[in-house]
Amino acid sequence: MIRHLLKIIWNQRLGNAWVFGELLIVAGVLWIMLDVLLLDVKTYNLPLGYDIENTHRLKLGKLSPDVPGYVEKEETAANETDDLLRLMEQIRMSNDVEEVCAAFYSCPYSFGNSWNNIRPLDGDTAAVCERSFHVRRVTPEYFTVFRVKDKNGNPIAPQLDYTRSSIVLSKDLEALVYGHEEGKGRRIKHGDNEEVLVSAVSQPVRPSDYEVSEPCYFDVLIGKSLQECVEQFGSQSTELCIRMKQPKSPEEMNRFLESMGDLLVANSLYVYGYKSIEQRRQESLYHYQRKMKIKVSLMFFMLVNVFFGIVGTFWLRTQYRRQEIGLRVALGSSKNGLYRSMNMEGLLLLLFTLPCMLVFAINLYFFDLYESSRFSLSAWRFLSGFGGACLLMAGMVCLGVSFPARKAVAMPPAEALHYE
């Protein structure tokens, strides 16, 4: 049967050449579309590395000298760091609050732009030479507030040394510096700081739902390092984040802050509002979501055009051979067998495009034209995109053949002989 179909395809090679060209171009476009879509879906479903449920960021301000309650520096021995720590402790006293932390441009979805270099004392310095990595400056409670786990899925907070500053590497950075060796317990210098201990290795941390993780580390601020950050950025610029024990609506959060009263004030530092991290997420991702909607809309528009193009081509091709199909039925051919052979003929034309598609894929790989910023080319990625494109094309071909072929095989024999 295959041999017979190949002879038919060869005898109609002039018309089939145009069909083959269309299939080749459409298959290539469809493959690229599916590849990008699969990457987007996989990226979105990757673990973020933190949990923002029931978390909020408190807005901080400082009383001006002309406001009642302002405390002159000369009247207190506390500095801005002491005020911040005192405010955190007062908020922590509430039964509704699970934990409070401070961060500096390191809160989830803050898209902080702090970068620093690192120098491992017993690791691969060549891998990090002349490179800077995203640093998140946080207090130890940050890992409890945002449920940051280590690479084995265990809580990080119990692993920290609360008597001195340390750092927590991300799994990506550990692999870059130490390869397959353990990074925990090593000593590292970062920026102009003295050497510090690696207290733990966190799971990969992603900046947003539409981005993959990159090597980064957490600078755990205690004592002197916390005071330096407060002096550099100002206590009112601190990202003071809390995790509530139970979910709270906006109205309940407003009532909670009102009930705290003077506990939200420490000398001249005070809390004047809040914003949930989930709301911050929605605002931060608006640009990404808009781009994704445009991309999906364009893909859907292209897919509809491809669908009607391929279905229409094979529909007209089969309709044009209606007389031939009816005559074969009149001369004794099986209707089911003839229907299968028409579908097989269309699928053989699609099959002939696969070698050319493979040549196209090899050229993309050779010239490094694949999107590799998020994921490198792998077997699953190639088979998913290539296989998905082929299956969609096969379904369109069969759909384009099915309806006119079924109508043709149902033609009365007298009408078929009339065509002859």
Secondary structure, DSSP 8 states (H G I E B T S, - for coil): -HHHHHHHHHHTHHHHHHHHHHHHHHHHHHHHHHHHHHHHHHHHTS--SS--TTEEEEEEEE--TTSTT---GGG-S--HHHHHHHHHHHHHTSTTEEEEEEEES-STT-----EE-EEESSS-STTTTT--EEEEEE-TTHHHHTT-BBTTS-BSGGGS-TTS-EEEEEHHHHHHHHTTS--TT-EEEETTS--EEEEEEE----SSTTS----EEEEE--THHHHHHHHHH-GGG-EEEEEESS---HHHHHHHHHHHGGGGEETTEEEEEEEEHHHHHHHHTHHHHHHHHHHHHHHHHHHHHHHHHHHHHHHHHHHHTHHHHHHHHHTT--HHHHHHHHHHHHHHHHHTHHHHHHHHHHHHHHTT-S--SSS---HHHHHHHHHHHHHHHHHHHHHHHHHHHHHHHTS-HHHHHHH-
